[in-house]
Amino acid sequence: MDGQSVYVPPLFPCLILASHPPDNFYLSSFYPNFYASSPTFIYLSPLFSSSTKLTNEKNHNKNKRRILRWKPHKNILVKKKTTQEHRENDFLILKKTMTYEKVNELNLKDTELRLGLPGTEQAKEEQEVSCVRSNKRQLQSDNEEESTSPTKTQIVGWPPVRSYRKNNNSVSYVKVSMDGAPYLRKIDLKTYKNYPELLKALENMFKFTIGEYSEREGYKGSGVIPTYEDKDGDWMLVGDVPWDMFSSSCKRLRIMKGSDALALDSAL
Amino acid sequence: MNYFPDEVIEHVFDFVTSHKDRNSISLVCKSWFKIERYSRQNVFIGNCYSISPERLLRRFPCFKSLTLKGKPHFADFNLVPHGWGGFVQPWIEALARSRVGLEELRLKRMVVTDEGLELLSRSFVNFKSLVLVSCEGFSTDGLASIASNCRHLRDLDLQENEIDDHRGQWLSCFPETCTSVVTLNFACLEGETNLVALERLVARSPNLRSLKLNRAVPLDALARLMACAPQIVDLGVGSYEDEQDSESCLKLQAAIRKCTSLRSLSGFLEAAPHCLSAFHPVCHNLTSLNLSYAAEIHGSHLIKLIEHCKKLQRLWILDSIGDKGLEVVASTCKELQELRVFPTDLHGGGNTAVTEDGLVAISAGCPKLHSILYFCQQMTNAALITVARNCPNFIRFRLCILEPHKPDHVTSQPLDEGFGAIVQACKNLKRLSVSGLLTDQVFLYIGMFATQLEMLSIAFAGDTDKGMLYVLNGCKKMRKLEIRDSPFGDAALLADVNKYETMRSLWMSSCEVTLGGCKRLARKAPWLNVEIINENDNNRMEENGYEGRQKVDKLYLYRTVVGTRVDAPPFVWIL
């Protein structure tokens, strides 16, 4: 047995559970026999939850196997990376729904009492291989739920579709509404090449000024927040995803202002 | 045959039209070489840098039609930087200086200028046909000179070019006396069109067979155009927006019913679904349908249209049709020969995308299928093996799984066995594109079985140099090999230098090839142009002390009889 054992009162059943340290992701599909080769045995008890966490970490460190972190090929040029994407490029597993809330910084999944052979989580994780965490900032949904539509890192020249075709696919004319304005406008997204151009055009069109954009905090300072509805029907903050992705998935724009915007400002 | 006079032999040669066959004829003996030379009407040059216009004219003084291709195929996907080359200007100038009676010019992936088009239009009295595919560098002014000056213009076919649209009056530059137009395709123009001039041109062109409009031609104009040209065979619908005006729709329906010769339909760049039904009456005659630009049309409407198209031979469609839609295609279109399924969501994660089930359904339902281009999110070995069994007649098989390195989604295995089954079953396979998780094994299969393979596209595949070696050693008829993001290096590149003389070109980008290796290759093979394209570094490669081991970002090599080209930009280094 490789793992360290913790004394557990005989009333509690012993479980074989592979270690899932919450802050480490690995590509299980490359090592399908990961669990079978040298499982980590942990005896669990909720009473000893804090020490269980220590045990997990200790076990993990002790049993440092050759965990491969898949990195994209170094010659892949990525068009635009936010800091969040930089982090996520190294880790490619997306846990689809984190349904366990973090309580006292513990991931209760570790202490979940399940009867199952090690490796039952494998199939699920294999499906999630090479999904990068969505960079979408969801405005009207729970923060705990991960986005169910992962976005991909942009690789130059991939997929192999002619740029002429890519341009045609993208939605061109979108309606723009501004809170408080009596009429809608329509703009052609293809006439803009990046966010500053678009925002400037919007500012001119509706006669307002927009605040500074920062990835963390959105648009600060002006009480005006540009949002858009994407192909999935979600309302997103303008500026979060790379421009190409935005221009091809944006269906409608809405410039929020006034009390709605202020409420969002504080929430973000 | 030696006892026949030359005229008779020449007459016999007239029946031989394929370039390959004519090339073979010219190798038989000196007299045949001479006769063939002077009687060659159509010249095809697959790589404009493999030969010079002067040598072309020396060899074939009497040709009428020239086809030229410039940039490598991966230029379509923005892998070749702007300004790399492929300029047609020197060719037009040389041809203009000579006395060749050029009638047709077909260019693909070349840089064309307005000056060049003007020179072209003025230099050849009998110029009839201009076909530009994926070209760039010119504007509607160039088109205006073609329209004005080419008295006998028959074809003006602009396919997917990047044209600077000055919203000018190029259509009105066709003189009133011009009644010879047979093909008019300007679907790739972005700007406004002079509708009056267009309608008048169509009305006075009784031979018009192919008309492809751009997005600026609205529904009512389309109805009028079709009423003027009921003889139309190939129609590209422009804008098909949600017209509340039902009168336009009625007029369109009436006009469409008269177009009994209509066989090919495309366009629908901005389309509203309900007017699609206006075309149902002509669907039973259609042999070619291109709905791949109709991003706005829902799958269900596409299916309703296709259900009527029993004679369809060629179908280009978006993956919004879904597996269900492909099943409808499989059960309806029994004559289908070519299918292309393009992705709608280029950034992945679409619910209506097609899967391996759609591909299997098509292979089971369409026995005449020989060409396929299929973009999908997932694939399995089992599906590919089934497809290979159902359809052993593939000539072109291009599968693109959108996510690089993606394995069989059921077994998590690489897709080696699936593609292996394809190459083993399809003995006439000439073109193959592979994708998904692949090891060296798939290349072993390709080398062993794909004996007729001429073009192979590889991306994110393979483990070691052995993969590339299997292909180079095995595929005797390989002409174009293009590889990106795969771990093939100098050992594979240098193993058989003479192989590249039998090929048109080799492209390797983001592989393991080093500058030292490329230099060694260039030394061993002076009849090759070995180009290093390094748009970010300019000349940094030379300064670096470790240059021998420095990896090359993009390598493009091709055989040539005219040596290093002189028009290379600074970021291209020819060794």
Chai-1 contact restraints between the chains, C-beta under 6 A:
chainA,res_idxA,chainB,res_idxB,connection_type,confidence,min_distance_angstrom,max_distance_angstrom,comment,restraint_id
A,S29,B,S412,contact,1.0,0.0,6.0,A-B,restraint_1
A,H73,B,D485,contact,1.0,0.0,6.0,A-B,restraint_2
A,N75,B,S510,contact,1.0,0.0,6.0,A-B,restraint_3
A,E126,B,S412,contact,1.0,0.0,6.0,A-B,restraint_4
A,S149,B,G349,contact,1.0,0.0,6.0,A-B,restraint_5
A,P150,B,G349,contact,1.0,0.0,6.0,A-B,restraint_6
A,T151,B,H347,contact,1.0,0.0,6.0,A-B,restraint_7
A,K152,B,H347,contact,1.0,0.0,6.0,A-B,restraint_8
A,K152,B,G348,contact,1.0,0.0,6.0,A-B,restraint_9
A,G157,B,F77,contact,1.0,0.0,6.0,A-B,restraint_10
A,G157,B,N78,contact,1.0,0.0,6.0,A-B,restraint_11
A,G157,B,L79,contact,1.0,0.0,6.0,A-B,restraint_12
A,P159,B,C400,contact,1.0,0.0,6.0,A-B,restraint_13
A,P159,B,L402,contact,1.0,0.0,6.0,A-B,restraint_14
A,P160,B,F77,contact,1.0,0.0,6.0,A-B,restraint_15
A,R162,B,D76,contact,1.0,0.0,6.0,A-B,restraint_16
A,S163,B,N78,contact,1.0,0.0,6.0,A-B,restraint_17
A,Y164,B,E160,contact,1.0,0.0,6.0,A-B,restraint_18
A,N168,B,Y293,contact,1.0,0.0,6.0,A-B,restraint_19
A,N169,B,A295,contact,1.0,0.0,6.0,A-B,restraint_20
A,M245,B,H347,contact,1.0,0.0,6.0,A-B,restraint_21
